[in-house]
Amino acid sequence: MATSVEQPQTLIYVLGVTVIFLASALIGIMYLAQIDISQEYTLYNIQYSSTVSRMVNSPTCFALEESFELPEGYGTETQVQAGIIDWWKFNSGITKVCSDGRIIYAYLSSLDGTLQKQLLTGRDPLTALSDSDLESIDNWNTKQEKYYVLVYKDSQLIPAILEVRIKG
């Protein structure tokens, strides 16, 4: 038969074990929830990086593509200058191949301020973006990255900053 001293000790032991178990379960659930969020964020970063890399490094997007003559009898060859943006291609707008079906905002400005251009997927590149367009872009819940690039215009390389935002 249990004495009166043993019963409070058993109750305290059971309560202590229950509290520790519940705290461990709560910590485990919170840890698992954090993993799920970080995986979604990582996936978005991969998609973002691949889209921006395509914009800057692919000749179907903005990358400069130059052709040159090979030695006699071998014809011509083309070479992609990754990281150098062709101003003429940038002025032509963001193509569907380049955007991969995403809504993209791109702003290119030279460091000396002589070149400035804003593009939005699906908009005519020759018309300026309206204030409502820019306001809606500011409300996008996406990350904004800036890239230092070179712009090829009129046979000159101009240092510039390319700012890209992709609507999730």
Secondary structure as UniProt FT lines:
FT   TURN            4..5
FT   HELIX           6..57
FT   TURN            59..62
FT   STRAND          63..69
FT   TURN            72..73
FT   STRAND          76..86
FT   HELIX           87..91
FT   HELIX           96..99
FT   TURN            100..101
FT   STRAND          103..110
FT   TURN            111..112
FT   STRAND          116..120
FT   TURN            121..122
FT   TURN            125..126
FT   HELIX           131..138
FT   STRAND          144..153
FT   TURN            154..155
FT   STRAND          156..167
//
